[in-house]
Amino acid sequence: METLAEVIGKNIKERREALGLSQGKMAREMGLCNNALISSWEAGRHTPSAYMLLQLCRFFGCTIDELFREAE
């Protein structure tokens, strides 16, 4: 069973790739210093803060539920 961090990370990666963005490009568009934070989320090493979850939802045009949803 996957951890919550892993589930969120997979969803972030899938949505980023669907937009055709590299981690670096996504970081720049979100106003982040570099892609290390995005990389750590996608690898499931860290979970985004509540503030960053809201920013990610705005960026992707999705709900928090969608970021937390496990693949069926």
Backbone as a chain_set.jsonl record, in Angstrom:
{"seq": "METLAEVIGKNIKERREALGLSQGKMAREMGLCNNALISSWEAGRHTPSAYMLLQLCRFFGCTIDELFREAE", "coords": {"N": [[0.846, -1.184, 0.0], [0.494, 2.208, -0.795], [1.97, 5.184, 0.575], [0.509, 8.289, 1.725], [2.038, 10.446, 0.855], [3.317, 9.302, -1.36], [1.138, 8.766, -3.059], [0.135, 11.37, -3.547], [2.42, 12.431, -4.736], [2.632, 10.89, -7.118], [0.32, 11.755, -8.421], [0.863, 14.478, -8.762], [3.063, 14.306, -10.486], [1.899, 13.0, -12.741], [0.008, 14.925, -13.559], [1.674, 17.118, -14.081], [3.271, 16.101, -16.181], [1.254, 15.661, -18.052], [0.716, 18.227, -18.786], [2.934, 18.732, -20.188], [5.226, 19.713, -18.997], [8.49, 20.24, -17.658], [10.102, 19.506, -14.507], [11.59, 21.715, -13.751], [10.49, 23.797, -15.323], [7.876, 23.837, -14.345], [8.396, 24.575, -11.696], [9.403, 27.175, -12.071], [7.132, 28.432, -13.184], [5.446, 28.312, -11.012], [6.681, 29.962, -9.294], [8.726, 29.038, -7.672], [11.99, 28.487, -6.248], [13.668, 26.449, -7.302], [13.646, 23.143, -8.82], [13.826, 21.204, -6.854], [12.016, 20.877, -4.73], [9.653, 20.056, -6.018], [10.595, 17.685, -7.117], [11.073, 16.203, -4.753], [8.462, 15.938, -3.807], [7.257, 14.451, -5.888], [8.696, 12.088, -5.724], [7.751, 11.093, -3.411], [9.004, 11.612, -1.042], [8.503, 13.824, 0.524], [5.588, 15.552, 1.719], [3.484, 17.969, 0.286], [2.964, 21.151, 1.879], [-0.02, 22.483, 3.477], [-0.544, 24.998, 2.382], [0.936, 24.831, -0.023], [-0.408, 22.717, -1.236], [-2.839, 23.937, -1.873], [-1.873, 25.829, -3.704], [-0.922, 24.115, -5.692], [-3.322, 22.944, -6.528], [-4.602, 25.173, -7.643], [-2.789, 25.703, -9.692], [-2.945, 23.351, -11.269], [-5.642, 23.293, -11.747], [-7.472, 21.717, -10.305], [-9.106, 19.764, -7.693], [-8.386, 19.341, -4.176], [-9.091, 16.79, -3.397], [-8.694, 15.377, -5.763], [-5.915, 15.362, -5.96], [-5.331, 13.713, -3.85], [-6.342, 11.301, -4.527], [-6.17, 7.836, -5.06], [-4.902, 5.781, -7.696], [-7.116, 3.855, -9.666]], "CA": [[0.0, 0.0, 0.0], [1.266, 3.447, -0.912], [1.77, 6.227, 1.574], [-0.162, 9.477, 1.199], [3.051, 11.214, 0.122], [3.531, 8.64, -2.656], [-0.07, 8.972, -3.872], [0.149, 12.772, -3.982], [3.55, 12.577, -5.655], [2.273, 10.317, -8.429], [-0.675, 12.618, -9.043], [1.551, 15.695, -9.202], [3.869, 13.958, -11.663], [1.008, 12.735, -13.877], [-0.574, 16.192, -14.016], [2.757, 17.922, -14.657], [3.623, 15.519, -17.477], [0.125, 15.877, -18.962], [0.85, 19.597, -19.271], [4.167, 18.805, -20.966], [6.181, 20.55, -18.269], [9.576, 19.664, -16.87], [10.032, 19.958, -13.118], [12.141, 23.069, -13.717], [9.514, 24.732, -15.902], [6.771, 23.945, -13.393], [8.891, 25.356, -10.562], [9.457, 28.589, -12.478], [5.762, 28.932, -13.351], [4.834, 28.421, -9.683], [7.438, 30.925, -8.512], [9.634, 28.365, -6.742], [13.41, 28.751, -6.541], [14.192, 25.39, -8.165], [12.766, 21.985, -8.933], [14.088, 20.215, -5.806], [10.791, 20.646, -3.969], [8.769, 19.256, -6.859], [11.209, 16.365, -7.187], [10.854, 15.487, -3.492], [7.04, 15.57, -3.751], [6.983, 13.395, -6.856], [9.339, 10.859, -5.248], [7.073, 10.667, -2.191], [9.861, 11.847, 0.126], [7.864, 14.871, 1.316], [4.215, 15.907, 1.368], [3.337, 19.428, 0.222], [2.251, 21.808, 2.987], [-1.399, 22.853, 3.141], [-0.463, 26.145, 1.477], [1.386, 24.385, -1.341], [-1.486, 21.916, -1.828], [-3.769, 24.888, -2.487], [-1.201, 26.383, -4.876], [-0.898, 23.059, -6.712], [-4.69, 22.824, -7.058], [-4.808, 26.323, -8.531], [-1.921, 25.529, -10.851], [-3.456, 22.266, -12.106], [-7.082, 23.419, -11.972], [-8.111, 20.519, -9.758], [-9.45, 19.836, -6.279], [-7.468, 18.603, -3.301], [-9.494, 15.383, -3.485], [-8.072, 14.773, -6.935], [-4.498, 15.125, -5.664], [-5.244, 12.661, -2.848], [-6.996, 10.101, -5.052], [-5.322, 6.736, -5.522], [-5.266, 5.225, -9.004], [-8.029, 2.712, -9.544]], "C": [[0.89, 1.246, 0.0], [0.969, 4.396, 0.238], [1.039, 7.399, 0.91], [0.816, 10.315, 0.375], [3.297, 10.62, -1.264], [2.349, 8.844, -3.596], [-0.093, 10.404, -4.421], [1.252, 12.992, -5.008], [3.256, 12.048, -7.045], [1.285, 11.212, -9.155], [-0.061, 13.927, -9.54], [2.323, 15.409, -10.481], [2.99, 13.739, -12.897], [0.429, 14.036, -14.435], [0.48, 17.095, -14.655], [3.11, 17.416, -16.054], [2.503, 15.71, -18.501], [0.146, 17.289, -19.544], [2.115, 19.784, -20.102], [5.24, 19.657, -20.317], [7.285, 19.724, -17.633], [9.389, 20.133, -15.429], [10.532, 21.398, -13.011], [11.161, 24.106, -14.225], [8.339, 24.926, -14.945], [7.188, 24.797, -12.194], [8.908, 26.838, -10.902], [8.058, 29.175, -12.582], [5.046, 29.11, -12.012], [5.579, 29.408, -8.794], [8.343, 30.302, -7.466], [11.07, 28.572, -7.186], [14.005, 27.725, -7.501], [13.26, 24.192, -8.137], [12.941, 20.956, -7.82], [12.831, 19.885, -4.998], [9.828, 19.761, -4.754], [9.299, 17.827, -6.959], [10.951, 15.561, -5.915], [9.392, 15.097, -3.314], [6.776, 14.372, -4.657], [7.588, 12.054, -6.429], [8.678, 10.325, -3.98], [7.922, 10.832, -0.945], [9.264, 12.889, 1.068], [6.44, 15.091, 0.815], [4.124, 17.429, 1.316], [2.59, 19.965, 1.441], [0.828, 22.131, 2.531], [-1.414, 24.024, 2.158], [-0.072, 25.703, 0.072], [0.349, 23.482, -2.013], [-2.497, 22.834, -2.515], [-3.166, 25.501, -3.754], [-1.169, 25.37, -6.017], [-2.28, 22.898, -7.341], [-5.006, 23.983, -8.004], [-4.022, 26.145, -9.825], [-2.496, 24.49, -11.818], [-4.943, 22.404, -12.436], [-7.835, 22.198, -11.49], [-8.479, 20.759, -8.298], [-8.402, 19.078, -5.471], [-7.806, 17.12, -3.338], [-8.811, 14.683, -4.651], [-6.582, 14.516, -6.715], [-4.312, 13.966, -4.681], [-5.762, 11.313, -3.358], [-5.989, 9.067, -5.531], [-5.819, 6.255, -6.883], [-6.139, 3.994, -8.798], [-7.6, 1.575, -10.419]], "O": [[1.898, 1.314, 0.704], [-0.129, 4.409, 0.794], [0.965, 7.482, -0.316], [0.456, 10.833, -0.682], [3.467, 11.358, -2.234], [2.534, 9.068, -4.792], [-0.313, 10.616, -5.613], [1.045, 13.656, -6.024], [3.594, 12.687, -8.041], [1.394, 11.41, -10.365], [-0.42, 14.423, -10.608], [2.25, 16.173, -11.443], [3.304, 14.238, -13.978], [0.37, 14.22, -15.65], [0.209, 17.759, -15.655], [3.234, 18.201, -16.994], [2.773, 15.901, -19.687], [-0.342, 17.523, -20.65], [2.347, 20.859, -20.654], [6.068, 20.254, -21.004], [7.036, 18.63, -17.127], [8.61, 21.049, -15.164], [9.967, 22.203, -12.27], [11.015, 25.174, -13.629], [7.864, 26.046, -14.757], [6.422, 25.642, -11.733], [8.472, 27.665, -10.101], [7.818, 30.292, -12.122], [4.154, 29.949, -11.885], [5.16, 29.665, -7.665], [8.694, 30.952, -6.481], [11.335, 28.804, -8.366], [14.757, 28.082, -8.407], [12.206, 24.229, -7.501], [12.266, 19.927, -7.836], [12.616, 18.731, -4.628], [9.255, 18.821, -4.203], [8.527, 16.87, -6.891], [10.643, 14.371, -5.985], [9.097, 14.05, -2.738], [6.147, 13.397, -4.242], [7.039, 10.999, -6.747], [9.004, 9.229, -3.523], [7.607, 10.262, 0.099], [9.497, 12.84, 2.276], [6.13, 14.851, -0.352], [4.633, 18.108, 2.208], [1.693, 19.308, 1.968], [0.516, 22.059, 1.342], [-2.204, 24.037, 1.213], [-0.67, 26.141, -0.911], [0.24, 23.483, -3.239], [-2.957, 22.537, -3.617], [-3.86, 25.673, -4.756], [-1.366, 25.731, -7.177], [-2.394, 22.734, -8.556], [-5.615, 23.779, -9.054], [-4.531, 26.406, -10.915], [-2.533, 24.711, -13.028], [-5.447, 21.704, -13.314], [-8.728, 21.697, -12.174], [-8.198, 21.819, -7.739], [-7.634, 18.281, -6.011], [-6.906, 16.28, -3.315], [-8.399, 13.529, -4.535], [-6.045, 13.54, -7.239], [-3.268, 13.314, -4.675], [-5.626, 10.298, -2.674], [-5.078, 9.373, -6.301], [-7.012, 6.318, -7.177], [-5.925, 3.203, -7.88], [-8.254, 0.533, -10.441]]}, "num_chains": 1, "name": "protein.A"}
